Amino acid sequence: MCGIAGLLTRGAVDPASLRGMAEALHHRGPDDQGVWHDDTAGIGLAHRRLAIVDLSPAGHQPMQDASGRYVLVYNGEIYNHAALRAEIGAAAEAAGAPIAWRGHSDTEVLLACIDRWGLEATLERAAGMFALALWDRRDRVLRLARDRFGEKPLYFGWVGGSFAFASELKALLALPGFDNPIDRRALSRFASRAFVPAPLSIYERIFKLLPAHILSIDAGAIPTSQSTPPVPGKAENGMRLEPYWAYRDVVEAGLADPITDEKEALDELEAALAESIQEQAMADVPVGAFLSGGIDSSTVVALYRKYTSGTVRTFSIGFEEGGFNEAEYAKAVAAHFGTEHNEHYVSAREARDVIPHLPQIYDEPFADASQVPTYIVSGFAREQVTVALSGDGGDELFGGYNRHLAVPRAWRMAQRVPAPVRSLIGNGVERLPAHMWNRIAQSVPGWGRPEVGAKLRKAAGVMMRSHSFADAFTSFVDEWHGEASPVLLDEAMPANDTNLPSAADTIQAMYVDAMTYLPDDVMCKVDRAAMAVSLETRAPLLDHRVAAVAARIPLDMKVRDGSGKHILRTLLFRNAPASLFDRPKAGFAAPVGEWIKGPLRDWAEALLDESRLRQQGLLDAASVRERWHQHLSGERNSEQAIWSMLMFQAWLDAGNGVPQPSSPPRLATAG
């Protein structure tokens, strides 16, 4: 786990700029720093190292291969590097040209494999999480690559006429003359989803590399600027973006060749997970695991305990607020598995004290409120370990989110109504204000929740106007669907293609989340929070071999009796009593919706001041203030929508925004 950065220019590379980029990533790699540049080619690479495998200088980066053709900077871990090393070493030995290994780092193995097999073939064989930059000295081509599920970040784009890339935006902002303005398209997407989706970043001319893709850049043909992201499969401006793996293919292959016997499915899933956990538990530094007491993290801990020897350290946190404390459940699970358990109870003040640091941690606006406890538990774990396993990926692969069941159910009901009638119903429901629906709901047993009116209006608008399930699902998770956008926007941008028409609605929902929410929210949240305290996190459930098995498990083994993750639960119950987990699914979040009504109200009011919003010229003050007043009054729970606005305003307050034009563009309407 490290930080990488680099420049490709038309002239000599300034070593001070490289060192500045590296220093901005110090938290990602406090153990070592390296820079390399070739002024004749206009290329410079920088690296910060968090030593995990081979702690010696033999793991120093940037690293050149034995032939001298390639130079590599790399962030991440190749978990099967020992097997790859043995395979390529045996082949070299048989050819009469044994490899003179300098150390035992996975970086050296990766370079040796690239030299012999090429980058694409190497990445196809590699199991791991990574973001890398490979310079080909012979062909003068820079290649950037990212892991399959986007566990590791990689930004790229143009700063002051030079092409630059980095693990985090702060390294790009460290470059002299950075003046890229805010991208309003990205801001609009952020308002809708609480994260900026790839390939966009919050800045114009800066993009995120898509997961499972390789971007090749010809040093002699690259332009000095580009306002749109590269298109997969299209060569343009000296660049070509190509996938080396496609989750769509994995899902479709699994649907075509399902495992029909549940015991066989359980055995194959356990075998794949056991292999993944055994590989990911290997390191030259202390390793532990996060444990929330839920299905995903408990399954990882169960198999970690079962398939490895030695002490298993587990870490969890609890909250003082009622309804947010899961620590007692985690403690019971840890006791069952006999782990060396560590728990930390967080006061509301301690959690709120993290909030001012969030803009620096996340670089661009990010508003998943679980970012707060994720940062706290990462810091707590880092006191004892350098690596922590997590249960991330279980919901996306096995149907664990409530929306995976609720939205398909609502869509099936809507499909029974002819389209013209659906439209009339949707219009009728939306004409009645949310507070009127709230009053009506008071007379219906079980419906008297404060926000039911707003939810009913949104559900009606989504289901009655959508033309496909994919459209309905995407609209359902949009915080501003059917309302005036809070962003003053002059152009829209189409969403990434995440449609999977051959799959059932629930499979489609899982696929959409795996392609968008997983890399751009979940993995972003965990990577930034953990790396801010120099902790490496690993997600055994996201091993591509585990994902391939999961794709072959039929939907009725994942979703049963109105609950998701049936097969994962059954696997866990092979190793622990079901009574330990007999409780509703709980999120890992902080009660920010209540905090901004109470102890954080003055802070929120200052950030959402109407005159301030109008002066900035980025957000529509009327739309934002209306949602804020609805939340304060209790008419509507707008926690997520308002938290997103607050995180953006706090990000601006931290000095991240470049001044905007005085005359804002026209207001666009969503929906």
C-alpha positions, -999 to 999 in steps of 0.1 A, spaced: 0 0 0 16 32 -11 11 64 -30 22 70 -66 24 101 -88 41 113 -120 44 137 -148 47 135 -186 58 168 -202 72 181 -234 103 193 -217 125 185 -187 107 173 -156 113 195 -125 125 171 -97 112 195 -71 77 191 -85 80 153 -82 92 155 -47 63 179 -39 38 154 -53 54 126 -33 54 146 -1 17 153 -5 12 115 -3 34 110 28 5 95 48 1 68 22 37 57 25 57 70 55 84 44 53 103 55 21 103 80 -8 117 77 -43 117 97 -75 130 89 -110 129 110 -142 142 110 -177 144 145 -191 150 134 -227 116 117 -226 99 142 -203 88 115 -179 90 116 -141 77 91 -115 73 95 -77 66 70 -50 58 69 -12 61 35 4 43 18 32 64 -13 36 43 -45 39 62 -72 19 100 -72 19 108 -43 43 143 -41 29 156 -15 4 151 -42 -22 115 -31 -23 123 5 -31 104 23 -59 105 35 -86 118 1 -96 134 -9 -129 132 -44 -143 164 -64 -149 164 -56 -187 162 -19 -180 132 -15 -204 105 -8 -177 102 15 -148 73 10 -123 56 28 -95 29 7 -79 4 10 -51 -12 -21 -37 -6 -58 -32 -4 -88 -55 -16 -115 -32 -6 -144 -54 29 -130 -60 45 -161 -45 28 -184 -70 36 -161 -99 72 -159 -87 75 -197 -86 59 -200 -121 80 -175 -139 111 -186 -120 106 -222 -131 101 -211 -167 132 -190 -167 152 -218 -152 140 -242 -178 150 -218 -205 185 -216 -191 182 -180 -180 175 -181 -142 162 -149 -126 186 -132 -102 161 -120 -77 171 -90 -57 146 -95 -29 111 -110 -23 88 -80 -29 57 -84 -51 68 -53 -70 98 -72 -84 77 -102 -93 52 -79 -111 80 -63 -132 95 -97 -140 61 -110 -152 55 -78 -173 89 -82 -189 80 -118 -200 43 -119 -205 33 -82 -211 11 -60 -189 -23 -73 -200 -14 -110 -195 2 -102 -162 -28 -84 -148 -51 -112 -160 -31 -136 -139 -26 -114 -109 -49 -115 -79 -48 -83 -60 -56 -46 -55 -34 -21 -72 -29 11 -92 2 13 -112 22 34 -137 45 16 -161 70 35 -183 83 17 -213 116 33 -221 119 16 -255 85 26 -269 82 58 -249 47 48 -237 32 54 -202 6 29 -191 -17 34 -161 -37 5 -147 -62 -1 -119 -75 -32 -102 -107 -50 -111 -131 -36 -85 -114 -2 -80 -100 -8 -45 -70 15 -52 -75 50 -66 -58 66 -96 -64 101 -109 -50 115 -141 -53 146 -163 -38 179 -173 -23 205 -150 -7 236 -166 -2 219 -200 15 187 -185 -1 153 -182 -1 142 -145 -13 113 -124 -15 105 -87 -31 83 -61 -49 113 -46 -59 147 -58 -37 165 -32 -6 154 -51 -19 171 -83 -29 202 -63 7 204 -51 19 211 -87 28 248 -94 1 266 -112 -28 242 -106 -59 262 -116 -84 236 -128 -119 248 -120 -147 228 -104 -165 205 -128 -202 212 -125 -211 179 -140 -192 161 -113 -208 183 -86 -242 175 -99 -235 138 -97 -221 143 -62 -253 160 -51 -273 130 -64 -252 102 -50 -229 116 -23 -198 107 -43 -182 117 -75 -185 88 -99 -157 77 -123 -144 88 -147 -151 123 -134 -133 141 -106 -144 173 -89 -120 192 -112 -122 198 -149 -95 181 -170 -88 156 -141 -103 121 -143 -105 88 -124 -91 58 -142 -119 32 -145 -114 0 -126 -101 -30 -146 -88 -7 -174 -54 2 -188 -47 37 -202 -18 38 -227 -3 73 -234 21 79 -263 46 105 -250 51 119 -285 14 125 -293 -3 135 -260 -21 169 -261 -15 197 -237 -51 195 -224 -83 175 -228 -117 183 -213 -133 149 -217 -123 115 -204 -109 89 -227 -135 65 -242 -129 28 -237 -119 12 -270 -113 44 -288 -78 57 -297 -76 95 -296 -49 121 -289 -22 96 -284 -42 77 -258 -61 44 -257 -82 31 -229 -89 -6 -228 -104 -31 -203 -83 -61 -193 -112 -77 -173 -150 -71 -173 -173 -79 -144 -202 -79 -169 -186 -110 -186 -182 -127 -152 -218 -121 -143 -231 -133 -176 -208 -164 -175 -221 -172 -141 -257 -169 -152 -250 -192 -182 -233 -218 -159 -249 -218 -125 -241 -241 -96 -274 -260 -90 -265 -278 -58 -264 -256 -27 -238 -278 -9 -215 -276 -39 -220 -238 -40 -211 -236 -3 -180 -257 -7 -168 -238 -38 -174 -204 -20 -156 -215 11 -126 -228 -9 -123 -196 -29 -126 -175 2 -102 -196 22 -76 -192 -6 -82 -154 -7 -79 -150 31 -48 -171 34 -31 -150 7 -43 -117 21 -33 -126 57 4 -129 45 26 -99 53 59 -90 69 40 -67 93 12 -73 119 -22 -81 103 -57 -79 119 -93 -76 108 -122 -52 113 -152 -69 130 -186 -52 131 -205 -83 141 -224 -83 108 -225 -111 83 -196 -100 60 -169 -91 85 -179 -121 107 -175 -145 77 -141 -131 70 -130 -135 106 -145 -170 108 -125 -182 79 -94 -162 89 -95 -181 122 -102 -214 105 -76 -213 78 -46 -195 94 -25 -202 124 -15 -178 152 -33 -150 169 -62 -132 151 -66 -96 162 -100 -80 156 -111 -44 160 -144 -27 164 -159 6 177 -191 14 195 -211 46 198 -227 62 228 -259 70 208 -286 44 209 -292 27 177 -257 31 164 -238 8 188 -229 -26 174 -199 -32 196 -216 -57 219 -225 -79 189 -189 -78 176 -176 -87 211 -198 -117 212 -187 -129 177 -151 -123 187 -155 -144 219 -170 -172 199 -140 -173 175 -115 -167 202 -99 -137 186 -77 -111 204 -105 -85 204 -100 -48 207 -129 -24 211 -131 14 214 -162 33 225 -165 67 207 -181 97 223 -203 120 201 -177 147 206 -148 125 194 -168 116 163 -178 152 156 -142 163 160 -133 142 129 -156 163 107 -132 193 102 -106 169 89 -128 152 62 -120 176 33 -83 170 37 -87 132 41 -110 128 10 -96 155 -13 -128 158 -32 -164 161 -18 -175 128 -3 -206 124 19 -211 89 30 -215 95 67 -199 62 76 -166 79 66 -165 91 103 -165 57 121 -144 42 93 -116 68 100 -119 62 137 -117 24 136 -88 26 111 -68 48 135 -77 25 164 -65 -6 145 -33 12 133 -21 14 169 -15 -24 167 -14 -35 131 -4 -23 97 -29 -44 77 -66 -50 83 -89 -74 65 -125 -61 59 -158 -76 48 -163 -51 20 -180 -65 -12 -204 -89 5 -235 -67 -2 -227 -62 -39 -218 -98 -46 -246 -115 -26 -275 -90 -26 -272 -75 8 -286 -40 4 -323 -34 12 -327 -17 -22 -317 -49 -40 -350 -63 -28 -372 -32 -24 -367 -16 -58 -373 -48 -78 -405 -54 -58 -418 -19 -64 -409 -21 -101 -428 -54 -105 -459 -38 -89 -455 -8 -112 -452 -30 -143 -487 -43 -137 -501 -9 -145 -502 3 -182 -476 30 -189 -501 59 -196 -519 51 -163 -486 49 -144 -478 84 -157 -511 98 -145 -507 82 -111 -472 95 -107 -483 131 -116 -512 128 -92 -491 116 -63 -465 143 -69 -491 171 -71 -499 166 -34 -472 181 -12 -452 158 10 -467 173 42 -502 164 30 -492 128 24 -477 128 59 -511 138 73 -528 111 53 -502 85 65 -510 93 101 -543 75 97 -527 43 83 -512 20 110 -475 17 106 -472 45 81 -470 75 104 -433 82 100 -423 119 94 -407 113 61 -432 89 45 -447 116 23 -415 125 6 -406 89 2 -440 81 -14 -438 110 -38 -403 100 -49 -412 63 -53 -442 72 -73 -422 95 -96 -395 69 -101 -417 39 -107 -443 56 -128 -420 74 -152 -391 50 -156 -388 31 -189 -366 2 -176 -355 -13 -143 -320 1 -147 -335 36 -151 -357 30 -120 -329 18 -99 -306 47 -108 -333 72 -102 -343 56 -69 -308 63 -54 -307 99 -67 -312 122 -37 -327 149 -60 -347 129 -85 -377 148 -98 -367 180 -81 -348 211 -92 -311 203 -92 -292 220 -64 -263 226 -88 -262 255 -113 -254 235 -143 -249 243 -180 -246 207 -194 -255 172 -185 -234 141 -189 -247 106 -196 -242 79 -170 -219 50 -175 -234 20 -191 -243 -4 -163 -273 -20 -179 -274 -58 -178 -306 -67 -197 -302 -104 -196 -303 -106 -158 -331 -106 -132 -338 -72 -116 -321 -80 -83 -290 -92 -102 -291 -60 -122 -293 -39 -90 -263 -58 -76 -244 -53 -108 -251 -15 -109 -238 -12 -73 -207 -33 -80 -199 -10 -110 -206 23 -93 -213 24 -56 -186 -1 -47 -156 16 -63 -167 52 -60 -182 51 -25 -173 21 -5 -137 16 -16 -130 53 -18 -143 57 18 -121 28 31 -90 37 11 -89 74 22 -98 68 58 -73 40 63 -45 55 43 -49 88 62 -35 68 92 -11 47 71 -32 15 74 -35 -10 46 -69 -26 42 -77 -58 22 -110 -71 11 -110 -109 6 -146 -110 -7 -134 -89 -37 -109 -114 -49 -119 -119 -86 -119 -157 -80 -144 -153 -52 -165 -130 -75 -165 -157 -102 -179 -183 -78 -204 -158 -65 -216 -151 -100 -224 -188 -105 -245 -190 -74 -282 -186 -84 -303 -158 -71 -325 -180 -50 -294 -191 -30 -285 -154 -24 -320 -140 -17 -344 -161 3 -373 -154 26 -371 -117 20 -334 -114 30 -302 -112 10 -268 -130 14 -285 -163 22 -255 -183 9 -230 -162 29 -251 -166 61 -252 -203 56 -215 -205 52 -210 -184 83 -234 -207 102 -212 -236 94 -188 -220 118 -210 -201 143 -245 -203 158 -271 -184 139 -284 -170 171 -253 -147 172 -266 -129 142 -304 -129 148 -310 -92 144 -318 -67 117 -291 -54 92 -275 -23 106 -254 3 88 -220 15 99 -227 52 102 -228 82 124 -261 101 133 -252 132 113 -289 139 106 -295 145 143 -262 163 149 -269 189 122 -302 197 140 -285 199 174 -248 204 182 -237 210 146 -266 233 137 -246 266 139 -218 250 117 -244 239 92 -263 272 91 -231 290 84 -221 267 56 -256 269 41 -261 306 45 -282 319 15 -260 349 7 -229 327 7 -245 302 -17 -255 329 -41 -221 345 -40 -204 312 -48 -226 307 -79 -223 269 -78 -255 258 -59 -291 269 -62 -297 286 -29 -334 282 -30 -333 245 -36 -307 239 -9 -324 261 17 -358 244 11 -344 209 18 -326 223 48 -358 238 63 -377 205 56 -351 186 75 -351 209 104 -389 209 107 -391 171 106 -413 173 75 -388 153 56 -356 133 64 -331 150 41 -300 138 60 -282 125 30 -290 154 7 -280 180 33 -249 161 44 -237 162 8 -242 199 6 -224 204 39 -195 183 28 -192 202 -4 -193 235 14 -167 223 40 -145 212 11 -147 247 -4 -140 262 30 -108 242 31 -95 261 1 -100 234 -25 -121 253 -50 -108 275 -78 -128 308 -82 -158 304 -105 -172 327 -132 -193 356 -118 -222 348 -141 -234 312 -134 -249 292 -162 -286 284 -165 -303 262 -139 -310 226 -151 -338 205 -138 -333 168 -129 -358 140 -134 
